[in-house]
Amino acid sequence: MLMARLRSQFFNRTLNTIHHELWNNQKYLVLDMETTGLNVATDHLLSLGWVAIDDGIIKLSTAQLLLVNHGAVSKDTVGLHMITDQDINDQGIPVKTALEYLYQALQGRLLIVHHAPVEIGFLTRLWRQIALPSLQINLFDTLLFERIQKNKIQEYVRDDAFRLNNCRRRYNLPEYGGHNALTDALATAELFLAQVAHIRAEPTIGYLFKNAGLTIRLP
């Protein structure tokens, strides 16, 4: 399985140098993306949203929302992501430009996402298509962390309970409107901080990433 294969690569040389450090000594980038669907082979990237966490604090000044111009937006999906052709025409940038901005934003940071296979799949395909420089990323998956915590206490939870807002609800976080890449990135950042706060002792990087960490290399 993809997740198992990626997790097996966790203790790479980069993380080995910092895995004893406390989690809040590191810099993070929390990423979300909106796409026309979940089929990595045929669907398209619509937008990227991200925000940084430094010293355990969400830095709103770093928040970015990029609309990606890949052509006409299907009317069937506008009701989900609320991105229209007019939005793309007015604000959209080429996918290469968007990913180059992301490449720069990721430098020196650990990546946080909610449900890594989606981001991994699209980024891998697009990285290969655009021929961006190869990049190794250490990634923390808030959904995977939540699932593992429930498994540890042998608590049965339905699959839909791991959706972002449902996970946030368990930590008494407010519900945000979904399907906006920046809003979801902020929501994931808050969820990550709540997950960390519910660990008895200040966790190390090694603890977090051993539980829900992946190492990936974009082509």
C-alpha positions in Angstrom: 0.0 0.0 0.0 1.1 3.5 -0.8 0.8 4.8 2.8 2.7 1.8 4.3 5.5 2.2 1.7 5.8 5.9 2.4 5.8 5.4 6.2 8.5 2.9 6.0 10.8 5.6 4.7 10.2 7.8 7.8 13.6 7.7 9.5 15.5 9.3 6.7 18.7 11.2 7.2 17.0 14.6 7.5 14.5 13.6 10.2 17.2 11.7 12.1 19.0 14.9 12.8 15.9 16.6 14.4 13.7 13.7 15.7 14.8 14.4 19.4 13.8 18.1 19.1 10.5 19.4 20.5 7.8 19.8 17.9 7.6 23.6 18.3 11.3 24.1 17.5 10.5 23.4 13.9 8.9 25.3 11.0 5.8 23.9 9.2 3.8 24.6 6.1 0.1 23.5 6.2 -1.2 22.8 2.7 -4.6 22.2 1.2 -5.7 21.9 -2.4 -8.9 22.0 -4.3 -9.3 19.9 -7.4 -12.0 19.1 -9.9 -12.2 15.5 -8.4 -10.1 12.9 -6.7 -8.9 11.0 -9.8 -5.2 11.9 -10.0 -4.9 10.8 -13.6 -7.7 12.9 -15.1 -8.8 15.6 -12.7 -7.2 19.1 -12.4 -5.8 21.3 -9.7 -8.0 24.4 -9.1 -6.3 26.1 -6.1 -3.6 25.8 -3.5 -3.9 27.3 0.0 -1.2 27.3 2.7 -0.2 28.9 6.0 2.9 28.6 8.1 3.3 27.5 11.7 6.4 28.9 13.4 7.3 28.4 17.1 4.0 26.6 17.6 2.0 29.6 16.3 -0.1 30.0 13.1 1.4 32.9 11.2 -1.6 34.4 9.4 0.7 36.8 7.6 2.0 33.9 5.6 -1.4 32.7 4.4 -1.7 32.3 0.6 -4.5 31.3 -1.8 -3.5 30.7 -5.4 -6.1 30.0 -8.1 -4.7 27.8 -10.9 -5.7 28.4 -14.6 -6.0 25.0 -16.2 -8.9 25.9 -18.6 -12.7 25.9 -18.2 -14.2 24.9 -14.9 -16.9 22.2 -15.1 -20.3 23.5 -14.0 -20.8 20.1 -12.2 -18.1 21.0 -9.7 -18.7 24.7 -9.1 -21.2 24.0 -6.4 -18.5 22.2 -4.4 -15.5 24.5 -4.6 -17.3 27.7 -5.6 -14.6 28.6 -8.1 -16.0 29.8 -11.4 -14.6 30.5 -14.9 -14.7 34.2 -14.0 -12.6 33.6 -10.9 -10.0 31.7 -12.9 -9.9 34.3 -15.7 -9.5 37.2 -13.2 -7.1 35.6 -10.7 -5.8 32.3 -12.1 -2.1 31.7 -12.6 -0.4 28.9 -14.6 0.0 25.7 -12.6 3.8 25.9 -13.1 3.9 29.3 -11.4 1.7 28.1 -8.6 3.9 25.1 -7.9 7.1 27.2 -8.1 5.6 29.4 -5.4 4.9 26.3 -3.3 8.4 24.9 -3.9 9.8 28.1 -2.4 7.4 28.1 0.5 8.3 24.5 1.4 12.0 25.2 1.8 13.2 24.4 5.3 9.7 23.4 6.5 7.9 20.2 7.4 4.6 19.8 5.5 1.3 19.2 7.2 -1.8 18.0 5.3 -5.1 16.3 6.1 -5.4 13.0 4.2 -2.0 12.8 2.5 -2.8 10.5 -0.5 -4.7 13.3 -2.3 -1.9 15.9 -2.1 0.8 13.3 -2.7 -1.0 12.0 -5.8 -1.6 15.4 -7.5 1.8 16.9 -6.5 3.7 13.8 -7.8 1.9 13.9 -11.2 2.2 17.7 -11.6 5.8 17.8 -10.4 6.6 15.2 -13.1 4.7 16.9 -15.8 6.2 20.3 -15.2 9.7 19.0 -14.5 10.3 20.9 -11.3 13.5 20.2 -9.3 13.3 17.0 -7.2 12.2 17.7 -3.7 12.2 15.5 -0.6 9.4 16.4 1.8 8.8 15.3 5.4 5.1 15.2 5.8 2.7 14.9 8.8 -0.9 13.7 8.1 -3.4 14.9 10.7 -6.0 12.4 9.5 -3.6 9.5 9.8 -2.6 10.7 13.3 -6.3 10.9 14.4 -6.9 7.4 13.0 -3.9 5.9 14.8 -5.0 7.5 18.1 -8.4 5.9 17.8 -6.9 2.6 17.0 -4.6 2.7 20.0 -7.7 2.9 22.3 -9.6 0.4 20.1 -12.4 2.9 19.6 -14.5 2.2 16.5 -15.0 5.4 14.4 -16.7 5.5 11.0 -14.6 6.5 8.1 -16.5 9.8 7.6 -15.7 10.7 11.2 -12.1 11.5 9.9 -13.2 14.3 7.6 -11.6 17.5 8.6 -14.6 19.2 10.3 -15.5 16.0 12.1 -12.0 15.7 13.5 -12.1 19.3 14.6 -15.4 18.8 16.3 -13.8 16.2 18.7 -11.4 19.0 19.9 -14.3 21.5 20.2 -13.0 23.6 17.3 -15.5 25.6 15.3 -16.8 24.4 12.0 -15.6 26.2 9.0 -17.1 26.2 5.5 -15.3 23.6 3.4 -13.9 23.4 -0.1 -11.8 26.5 0.1 -8.1 25.7 0.0 -7.0 28.4 2.4 -9.8 27.9 4.9 -9.1 24.2 4.9 -5.3 24.9 5.4 -6.1 27.1 8.4 -8.5 24.5 9.7 -5.9 21.8 9.4 -3.3 24.0 11.1 -5.7 24.5 14.1 -6.4 20.7 14.2 -2.7 20.0 14.3 -2.2 22.3 17.2 -5.1 20.8 19.0 -3.8 17.3 18.5 -0.4 18.3 19.9 -2.0 20.0 22.9 -3.8 16.8 23.8 -0.6 14.8 24.1 0.4 14.5 27.7 4.0 15.7 27.3 5.4 18.1 24.8 6.0 15.8 21.8 9.2 15.5 19.9 9.4 15.5 16.1 10.3 11.9 16.3 7.1 11.1 18.3 4.8 12.9 15.9 6.3 11.6 12.7 6.7 8.0 13.9 3.0 8.0 14.5 1.8 9.8 11.4 4.8 10.9 9.4 5.7 10.2 5.8 8.7 11.0 3.7 8.1 11.5 0.0 10.3 12.6 -2.9 8.6 14.6 -5.6 10.1 13.6 -9.0 
